[in-house]
Amino acid sequence: MEKAMIHSRLRRLISWTPRALVALLVTPGVALAEWGLNFPRPVSPIAQEQYDLHMLIMWIVTVIFIIVFGIMFYSIINHRKSKGVKAAQFSHSTKAEVIWTVIPALILLGMAIPSTKALIMMEDTTESNMTIKVSGFQWGWHYEYLDHGIEFYSKLSTPRAQIKGEEPKGEHYLLEVDNNMALPVGQKVRFLITSHDVIHAWWVPQLGGKKDGFPGFINEFWIQPTEVGTYRGQCSELCGKDHGFMPIVVDTMEQVDFDAWVAKQKSAAPS
């Protein structure tokens, strides 16, 4: 009786698995975005490259998962002892060992090629149009636009009352700052990142930029925004008790608006 119940449940599970996969695949992209199951929509060449690489490897892993578990469930159902199947008796198979060595090696090689291409692209900061130095500190960021002669600090602006739960949380709770960064659309921006105290990491997912800042060292990366908008990120390296209070907000804008922003920053700077 118990065996019959187990077999019945197993058949139901197997019959529902393909339906669940189909439902997931046909679910609208907007719904998936609301669930937060995937990367945010990329708005830079690096972020697009990261997204494409992620999706490529995800589909490869999905196919492997379906094949491996399909064979496993098929074997469990059709080669069980209750059906009178007897296990094969052997201790070695050169053919099997070659197959399970060569196929994974080819799969890994196939994934390594686009991964290497993406890594090389991410590290290429040549032919940049401007350079910004980013310095992390507990608990905020200092930005220096080296080609424009402006600098400012950027810190969390979420009211303390929201953090303490004394008033409702705002739309951008813990993801709002007193001074937003500004970047021109279509321009390749080189970032130099360091830290004044401990290790920090500057990260804005939609822009694809993420790099650790170490005290006494300079790391570099680049970003080239492709769309006008406001994009938010956070420090992604545990850096102390207020690590969660180090947001990043970047406004991307057309060149003419960026030039006006630069002029405004210079006029507001103390003489």
Secondary structure, 3 states (H helix, E strand, C coil): CHHHHHHHHHHHHHHHHHHHHHHHHHCCHHHHHHHCCCCCCCCCHHHHHHHHHHHHHHHHHHHHHHHHHHHHHHHHHHCCHHHCCCCCCCCCCHHHHHHHHHHHHHHHHHHHHHHHHHHHHHHCCCCCCEEEEEEEECCEEEEEECCCCEEEEECECCCHHHHCCCCCCCCCCCCCECCCEEEECCCCEEEEEEECCCCEEEEEHHHCEEEEECECCCEEEEECCCCCEEEEEEECCCCCCCHHHCEEEEEEECHHHHHHHHHHHHHHCCC
